[in-house]
Amino acid sequence: MNFTRWSARLPGTQRRAAARTDDVVTQDRLSEGAVPAARAERLTAPVPAVDELPVREVLDRVPALVALVHGSDHRLAYVNDAYVAAFGLRPPGEPAREALPELHEIGLLPLLDQVLRSGKPRTVKSRKAPDGRSYTFTCTPVAEGDGAGSGGTGVLVFATDVTDHAEAAERLRTSERRQRETAVTLQRSLLPQELEEPDDLRVAATYHPGGTEAAVGGDWYDVITLGGGRTALVIGDVMGRGVRAAAVMGQLRTAVRAYARLDLPPHEVLQLLDGLATEIDANQIATCVYAVHDPNEGKLVYASAGHLPILVRDESGVVLRADEPTGPPLGTGGWMHSSGSIPLGPGSTAVLYTDGLVERRNEDLDEGIAALERALSGATGTPQVVCDRLVRSAGVTADHDDDVAVLVLQHPSRTGPDGELFRNAALELLGGVEAAPRARAFASGVLTSWRFPVELHDLGVLAVSELVANSLQHGTPPMRLRLRRTDRRLIVEVTDGDDHLPRRRRAEPGDESGRGIAIVATIASNWGSRRTPGGGKAVWCEFVLPKG
């Protein structure tokens, strides 16, 4: 076989031939006096032609692995010394399946067929061979010419050892995988392990970290029972990836729980979070929605810091979008947030989510939200069922390119025996001091009709007496008493027009007042106070019902 003809197709041969042509042109220009004579003399030194080199000897000394096959069954024509050193002697004339079993084992033989059919070179990167080392294989079509015997076509296999690069890449992948596992573990540990279960709502949530090619982000959610039957719900997304984003998320989530205990309006909570986010990391921002549900009002009061709109599906299946108001993300500073509201009556379902659920690279964000609205309009069942259905409809898989957090809450429509466990009663406190005995009589009658045990009945009446007396002494009209029972607790709440919040204090033996809140705090399971949106305050306490 004429290796000189084969060598004309070796990689780089054309470039060397072009270089020889350039040398000839340069010599002609030098003879015309274009460059100094000394330089011309150096450029005209004789250079051996590639066609005159002993090709077999060159290939045998190449450190890369070289094999030459010909014909449709890829019969072996030649292997160089490096190939023999790596895999041993190979019998010439045999088909590649028998003569080169290592190529068959790594799946390279179909590539040889493709090269013969297309007449174009093909390359496969970093394949691990049976000798334990990794190679990049380049298969180049060659044509047998004069002196080849019978003529025909073949394939030149050129394998470069890339073991060091492959091992370095594997070490890098291992390091990235460990970092991702650390971030996922941190992220999951900072999310609530079990959601709190409000009396009036049914909630479910899910979190899906991004795929292996995407670093973990800072998505989070939470459910916080505020007392008095009210519930706070929050979902947020820290911009950025990795452990740092997860750590910032943990700090914000902890801060939200602390601020929620103050029972502030949603926009005030976001205002506090905005300043804290700037202190945590001035270069990191986060989006967030903080919402409060009060079963007595039948709506969801919320504030948004650059987050996606809440979606609410009413009992008839109509989906509402809470678009406004929306302020800038947390950490930007210098903005006054405001609160809005959206109806959430019995039979309604609300969805809070992060952008990983609706954002796609080739779609407008509004299209993703519209698709989620369509999926929610037909979603029925428990909150967990709805949650899983929305995730599936959005096409979220294990290799999704972003984190996804979804929080679903339902306000059940209760009827029959279940509805008997959720009752409300209210009394307007008109007049002066005579309102106190009317309130005690009203509370006694209501608690008797609700068939509470005698001990709980008496504690409830005592709490009503103390809260009403405190409101009559320190508050201003209008005043109102509200009693509420759920399947778990009795709630007593008194509202008035004064926004001064009471506090528990130690009364001295000679003091004539200051013991009402202390008594309520002692006999009740929990108590608290908050300012109401229209001005004024609400003071409440609750008693856990005996089981059964």
URFEN-V81982 format. One record per helix or strand of 2 or more residues. SS is the DSSP state (2 for helix, 1 for strand). FROM is the first residue (numbers start at 1). LEN is the number of residues. Records with the same first field share a line. If there is no record, write none. Layout:
SS->FROM-LEN  FROM-LEN
This chain:
2->3-5  13-19  37-7  50-3  55-7  81-7  96-4  101-5  109-10  163-28  242-19  266-15  355-3  365-13  383-11  416-5  434-16  454-21  516-8
1->65-6  75-5  122-7  134-11  152-10  202-7  218-10  230-9  286-9  299-7  310-4  319-4  326-2  340-4  348-6  404-8  423-6  480-6  489-8  526-6  537-8
